[in-house]
C-alpha cells in the first residue's frame, strides 16, 4: 500500500490523500481551505475512486475538479452529499465576488452530485479488491471513517470527535493494522463541555438582565444546530438566520444520523427563523440572535453586530476557533471588525467558547490506542509531533505534503 498526501497533512489545510493498492488508486477527501487567499491541494494523478469523509470545505471543496477530470465516483453519506452541494455553490459564489480563481463551475457541481455513491453507517462496499465499511466519525452528522479490509485493515479517520454531544454520538475505535488519523487539536485538550454550555447560558442570562442582546455567530454545519438545542433549555426569544436554516432541514430529513431528531426539531420549531428582509429588521430587537458566519466573515451576523456595535450591554458570543485575520479574531484581539474596507470599533462584550467538534489531545490518544494498530500515520494538524511523542509505543509516521509513504 502506497500513500501520498497532496495537502492538509502538516497543517489543518486542504486535505487530500491518495492510496494505491493492487493497481487501484483511491483518493480520500479533496478540499480547499477558504482562507484569504484560499489554499488548494496538489493536483492528483489518475484516480479510480474517491471517498469523502464529510462536508467541510477543507475536505470537499475541490471534488468537482476530480469529477470533471476523471469522472470519478465518490463514496459518502446522504447528509454529506446534500451539505457538500450547498457549500460548493456557496464557495463558487464567494470566489466570484472576491475574484479568486475559479477551478470549476455550476455544471461541475451538478456532475459531482450525480457522481456520489450514497452509503449509510455500517454499510459495506467491495471496491478494488478491498471491503470498505463506513463508520460514524462523530464530527458532524454524516461524517464518516472508512475501514478498508484487504490482506490488512486500514482506517482513515477523517475528522473525529469521540465525545457525545447534543447533536450526535461520539466515534468509537475500530481495530486495524494501519490507522490514518487527524490531529487538529494535537497538544490541546478541550474544557468540560457541560461547563462550557453552562458558562454560555449564564452569559446570555447576564446579558439579558442588563437589557442587552446576545449575538451568537455560528457555523452553518453542526454548530447552528447544537447551539439552538442548548438554548432551547432556556426561555429565550431566539431568532436564527443564515445558511444554518438550510442545513437544519437537511439534517432533519436524515434523522438516522442524529442523536435525537426530536430534540433538534423541537429546538428549531421553538426558535424564529429569519427568511425575509422584514423579519431580519424585526429580529434586530430579539433577545438572542443565532446567525452565520461563525468567524464573522460576512453573513447576516454582520448586520446584527453593526446594529448593536455601540451597546456595551450586548454580548457577542463566539462558539468556535477564530482563524487569525478573520473578523472574529479581530473582535477578540482588538475589539474591531472590518466592513467594506472600513475598520469599525465594537463596544459589545466579546467572549469565545470552545464548542469544538474535534477530539482533543487526550481523546486522540485514547482513540488510537483503542484501534491498536501496528502503524499510525498522523495527518491534518500542526502539532503532530506532540501526538507522536505520546504514542511512542507504536510505529508512528509524520509525512509531509507530497511525500510518498509505503506501508
DRENBAVEX-906626 format. One line per 5 residues: for each residue y negated, x, z negated of C-alpha. Coordinates in Angstrom, 2 decimals. Each point is the difference from the previous one (the first is absolute). Layout:
BEGIN
Y,X,Z; ...
This chain:
BEGIN
0.00,0.00,0.00; -3.40,1.36,1.02; -3.28,-1.24,-1.48; -3.47,0.59,1.44; -3.14,-1.23,-1.75
-2.77,-0.98,2.39; -2.53,-0.93,-2.68; -0.63,-1.11,-3.56; 2.42,2.38,-1.68; -2.28,2.39,-1.95
-2.59,-2.71,-0.68; -0.27,-3.76,-0.23; -0.81,-0.11,3.69; 1.35,-1.61,3.17; 3.74,0.11,-0.68
2.46,0.57,2.84; 3.45,1.59,-0.21; 2.61,0.69,2.66; 3.73,0.12,-0.70; 2.43,1.30,2.60
3.66,-0.87,-0.59; 2.84,0.44,2.51; -2.22,-0.43,3.05; -2.06,-2.92,-1.34; -3.64,0.43,-1.03
-1.37,-2.33,-2.67; -3.62,-0.16,-1.11; -0.96,-1.25,-3.45; -3.52,-1.46,-0.13; -2.79,1.09,2.34
-3.35,-0.56,-1.64; -3.67,0.83,0.12; -2.31,0.67,-2.93; -3.07,-2.26,0.22; -2.39,2.70,-1.22
-3.33,0.98,1.54; 0.99,1.26,2.50; 3.60,-1.33,0.10; 2.94,2.40,-0.19; 3.06,-0.24,2.25
3.51,1.49,0.06; 1.28,2.40,2.65; 1.25,-1.50,3.23; 3.78,-0.55,-0.19; 2.54,0.95,2.64
2.41,-2.59,1.42; 1.05,-2.48,-2.71; 2.99,-2.35,0.14; -0.65,-2.18,-3.04; -2.77,-0.57,-2.56
0.05,-1.18,-3.59; -3.11,-1.28,-1.77; -0.03,0.08,-3.79; -3.03,-2.25,-0.50; -3.28,-1.23,1.45
-2.65,2.34,-1.41; -1.86,1.72,2.84; 0.96,3.53,-1.08; 3.57,-1.05,0.83; -0.36,-2.47,2.90
-3.36,0.74,1.64; 1.25,1.86,3.11; 3.17,-1.99,0.73; -1.46,-1.57,3.16; -0.15,3.46,1.61
3.74,0.39,-0.55; 0.77,-3.37,1.55; -2.26,0.63,2.98; 1.43,3.47,0.64; 3.68,-0.44,-0.77
0.61,-3.75,-0.30; 1.57,0.78,-3.36; 1.48,-2.80,-2.17; -1.26,-0.11,-3.61; 2.07,-1.00,-3.02
-2.00,-1.74,-2.75; -0.28,-3.10,-2.19; -1.69,-3.28,0.91; -3.04,0.31,-2.34; -0.56,3.57,1.19
0.07,-1.09,3.63; -2.62,-2.72,-0.50; -2.36,2.04,-2.19; 0.32,3.00,2.33; -1.17,-2.13,2.92
-2.98,-1.18,-2.05; -1.01,3.52,-1.03; 0.46,1.47,3.47; -2.40,-2.52,1.51; -2.48,0.71,-2.82
0.27,3.78,0.50; -0.64,-0.44,3.72; -3.13,-2.05,-0.77; -1.28,2.63,-2.44; 0.68,2.82,2.49
-2.04,-1.83,2.65; -2.89,-0.59,-2.42; -0.02,3.58,-1.36; 0.60,1.67,3.36; 3.30,1.63,-1.00
2.57,0.89,2.68; 2.08,-2.95,1.23; 3.65,0.99,0.41; 1.24,-3.52,0.73; -1.31,-3.47,0.84
0.78,-3.62,-0.81; 2.78,-0.20,2.57; 1.70,2.96,-1.69; -0.14,-1.82,-3.35; 1.66,-3.05,1.58
2.75,2.23,1.42; 0.42,1.60,-3.41; 0.60,-3.35,-1.68; 2.61,-0.81,2.63; 1.69,3.36,-0.61
0.79,-0.74,-3.65; 3.60,-0.52,-1.09; -0.35,-2.15,-3.12; 2.20,0.68,-3.03; 0.18,-1.17,-3.62
0.81,1.91,-3.16; 3.65,1.04,-0.34; 0.60,-0.65,3.71; 1.66,2.63,2.18; -0.20,1.34,3.55
2.28,2.40,1.88; -2.25,2.32,2.00; 0.67,3.41,1.51; 3.32,0.42,-1.77; -1.51,-0.76,-3.41
0.08,-3.09,-2.20; -3.54,-0.80,-1.15; -0.58,-2.16,-3.08; -3.39,-1.35,-1.11; -1.09,0.06,-3.66
-3.16,-1.24,-1.71; -2.52,2.78,-0.67; -1.96,-2.04,-2.58; -3.31,1.17,1.53; -1.31,-3.16,1.70
1.91,-3.11,1.11; 2.27,0.95,2.89; -0.18,3.76,-0.67; 3.33,1.67,0.71; 2.09,3.06,-0.71
2.52,0.97,2.69; 3.48,1.19,-0.96; 1.83,1.70,2.88; 3.73,0.50,-0.38; 1.92,2.36,2.26
2.05,3.01,-1.06; -2.56,0.24,-2.77; -2.53,-2.49,-1.38; -3.77,0.38,0.35; -2.69,-2.13,-1.67
-3.55,-0.19,1.39; -2.13,-1.47,-2.79; -3.25,-0.88,1.76; -2.52,-0.82,-2.75; 1.73,-1.17,-3.17
-0.81,-1.67,-3.29; 2.77,-0.16,-2.58; -1.89,-2.18,-2.50; 0.10,-3.79,0.12; -3.38,-1.60,0.74
-1.16,-3.59,0.12; 0.50,0.03,3.74; 3.46,1.56,0.38; 2.91,1.81,-1.61; 0.07,3.78,-0.12
2.23,2.22,2.15; 3.38,1.27,-1.19; 1.55,3.42,0.69; 2.60,0.19,2.78; 2.78,2.58,-0.24
-0.37,2.44,2.91; 0.64,3.56,1.14; -3.56,0.55,1.29; -3.08,-1.67,-1.47; -3.25,0.03,2.01
-2.59,-1.17,-2.55; -3.73,-0.62,-0.15; -2.10,1.76,-2.66; -3.38,-1.74,0.20; -0.47,0.14,-3.76
1.81,3.27,-0.63; -1.39,1.57,-3.17; -1.63,-3.25,-1.17; 1.34,-2.90,-2.04; -1.50,-3.47,-0.03
-1.27,-1.69,-3.18; 1.99,-2.88,-1.46; -0.35,-2.91,2.43; -0.29,-2.72,-2.65; -2.82,1.90,-1.71
-1.80,0.43,3.33; 0.32,-3.72,0.71; -1.35,-0.94,-3.42; -2.88,2.47,0.34; -1.06,-1.63,3.27
0.20,-3.52,-1.47; -2.02,1.10,-3.05; -2.69,1.44,2.28; -0.12,-3.23,2.01; -0.41,-2.00,-3.23
-2.72,2.35,-1.28; -1.84,-0.15,3.34; 0.03,-3.78,0.10; -1.13,-0.25,-3.64; -3.13,1.94,1.01
-0.70,-2.32,2.92; 1.12,2.51,2.62; 2.44,-0.26,2.88; 3.29,1.89,0.32; 0.35,1.41,3.53
3.48,1.40,0.66; 0.43,2.00,3.24; 3.65,-0.13,1.09; 2.28,1.20,2.76; 1.23,-2.88,2.15
3.65,1.00,-0.17; 1.57,-0.32,-3.43; -3.06,0.48,-2.20; -1.72,-3.30,0.86; 3.14,-1.89,-0.95
0.67,1.89,-3.22; -3.58,-0.36,-1.26; -0.05,-3.73,0.75; 3.25,-0.39,-1.96; -1.47,1.94,-2.93
-3.25,-1.99,-0.04; 1.96,-3.24,0.11; 0.84,0.60,-3.67; -3.62,-0.76,-0.88; -2.26,-2.99,0.50
-2.36,1.49,2.58; -1.93,-1.31,2.98; 1.61,2.32,2.58; -0.91,0.34,3.68; 1.85,2.33,2.37
-1.10,1.29,3.38; 1.06,2.35,2.78; 3.23,0.95,1.74; 2.03,-0.67,-3.15; -0.17,-3.70,0.91
2.21,0.59,3.03; 2.34,2.33,-1.89; 0.42,-2.70,-2.67; 1.31,-2.39,2.64; 2.34,2.60,1.47
1.55,0.84,-3.36; 0.38,-3.64,-1.02; 1.83,-0.62,3.27; 2.56,2.62,-1.05; 0.81,-0.93,-3.57
3.16,2.11,-0.17; -2.11,3.16,-0.12; -1.97,-1.14,-3.09; 0.89,0.16,-3.68; -1.45,-3.46,-0.66
-1.19,-1.99,3.02; -1.00,-2.87,-2.29; -2.27,2.26,-2.06; -1.75,1.33,3.10; -0.34,-3.47,1.52
-1.45,-1.34,-3.24; -2.50,2.87,-0.23; -1.11,-0.48,3.61; -0.35,-3.77,-0.42; -1.95,0.33,-3.25
-2.59,2.26,1.63; -2.55,-0.99,2.62; 0.46,1.44,3.48; -3.15,0.99,1.88; 0.46,-0.98,3.63
-3.50,-0.68,1.28; -3.55,1.32,-0.23; -0.99,-3.02,-2.08; 2.77,0.67,-2.51; -0.95,3.68,-0.16
-3.51,-1.00,-1.07; 1.48,-2.29,-2.64; 2.30,2.77,-1.23; -3.02,2.16,-0.80; -0.30,-1.99,-3.26
3.69,0.15,-0.96; 1.20,1.53,-3.25; 2.53,2.28,1.68; 0.08,1.26,3.59; 3.17,1.61,1.39
-0.67,1.48,3.43; 0.84,2.76,2.46; -0.49,2.81,0.56; 1.59,1.86,-2.89; -2.12,3.12,0.48
-3.16,-2.02,0.77; -0.02,1.45,3.51; -1.11,-3.16,1.77; 1.47,-3.46,-0.36; -1.51,-3.05,-1.70
-0.13,1.74,-3.38; -3.07,1.88,1.22; -1.97,-3.26,0.16; 0.92,-0.93,-3.56; -0.89,3.44,-1.38
-3.34,0.11,1.82; -0.79,-3.48,-1.29; 0.45,1.15,-3.62; -1.10,3.63,0.39; -2.83,-0.27,-2.57
1.96,-1.99,-2.60; 0.99,2.31,-2.86; 2.20,-2.74,-1.48; 2.17,-0.18,3.11; 3.15,2.16,0.15
1.66,1.56,3.04; 3.64,0.53,-0.91; 1.77,2.36,2.39; 3.77,-0.45,0.05; 1.30,3.09,1.79
-0.54,3.60,1.00; -3.36,0.66,1.66; 0.10,2.61,2.74; -2.90,2.50,-0.18; -2.79,-1.04,2.35
0.70,-3.73,-0.25; -2.45,-2.43,-1.54; 2.43,-0.57,-2.86; -0.01,3.70,-0.83; -3.81,0.18,0.26
-0.28,-2.98,-2.35; 2.08,1.81,-2.60; -1.66,3.39,0.44; -3.63,-0.86,0.76; -0.53,-3.75,-0.43
-0.96,-0.47,3.67; 1.48,-1.35,3.22; -0.92,0.53,3.62; -0.77,-2.93,2.27; -1.14,0.40,3.63
-1.12,3.55,-0.64; -1.96,-0.80,-3.17; 0.96,1.21,-3.48; -0.35,-2.90,-2.43; 0.02,0.35,-3.81
2.30,-2.43,-1.82; -0.96,-0.89,-3.59; 3.26,-1.84,-0.79; 2.62,1.33,-2.41; 2.77,1.77,1.95
3.55,0.59,-1.29; 3.23,1.07,1.67; 3.49,-1.16,-0.93; 3.31,1.55,1.02; 2.01,-2.73,1.72
1.88,2.48,2.17; 3.03,-1.23,1.93; 1.52,3.51,-0.02; 2.42,1.57,-2.44; -1.65,2.49,-2.36
1.28,3.52,-0.63; 2.52,-0.89,-2.71; 1.28,-2.94,2.01; 0.49,2.18,3.08; 2.11,2.40,-2.08
2.06,-2.84,-1.45; 0.54,-1.51,3.45; 1.07,3.33,1.53; 2.46,0.71,-2.80; 1.39,-3.52,0.34
0.69,0.68,3.69; 1.88,3.19,-1.03; -0.35,1.74,3.40; 1.08,3.45,1.09; -3.28,0.57,1.85
-3.50,-1.38,-0.60; -2.79,0.10,2.57; -3.45,-0.71,-1.45; -2.66,-1.55,2.23; -3.25,-1.98,0.01
-1.81,1.71,-2.87; -2.30,2.90,-0.80; 1.68,0.92,-3.31; 3.60,0.31,1.18; 0.43,3.34,-1.76
-0.42,-1.72,-3.38; 2.77,-2.45,0.84; 2.22,2.81,1.31; -0.45,1.99,-3.23; 1.28,-2.93,-2.05
2.95,-0.54,2.35; 1.11,3.62,-0.08; 3.64,-1.01,-0.57; 0.06,-1.20,3.64; -0.39,1.82,3.29
-3.57,-1.08,0.79; -1.82,0.45,3.32; -3.78,-0.10,0.48; -0.52,0.11,3.78; -3.32,0.25,1.80
-1.32,-2.01,2.96; 1.82,1.00,3.15; 2.75,1.83,-1.86; 3.62,-0.57,1.04; 2.47,-0.39,-2.86
3.74,0.07,0.67; 2.27,-1.46,-2.66
